[in-house]
Amino acid sequence: MTQALAERVRRRLGAVLTRHSDRIKRVGVRLGDENGPRGGVDKFCRIQIHLVDAPVAVIEDVGDDLYVAIDRAAERVGRVVVKHLDRTQPVRDTARLGPRPARDRHGPLESDHPQGDTQ
């Protein structure tokens, strides 16, 4: 891996993962060229993200330009991490809870309790 490729990976992943850094345990990146000098659409960027309390995410992109493959894989990593983390967050069921009681600016909260407010 060249210094330029390493910097590209750091910069692109940093941009999409910084806000979730507290939930990321480890990131592994593998770059390669399957056919070597023969050419072709065979350059790949594989990114493996180990998250806290979420499954491991593996993203791979293949193309004829390694820089483009890194960019596309990094974009997808950002979306996949958010999706994985959203699955592990408890969801508040607002439909089941119903609307919030209205608050009178000068009085106490209205109560849905049949006997009124209990204290």
Secondary structure, DSSP 8 states (H G I E B T S, - for coil): --HHHHHHHHHHHHHHHGGGGGGEEEEEEEEEESSGGG-SS-EEEEEEEEETTS--EEEEEEES-HHHHHHHHHHHHHHHHHHHHHHHS----HHHH-----B-TTS-B---STT----
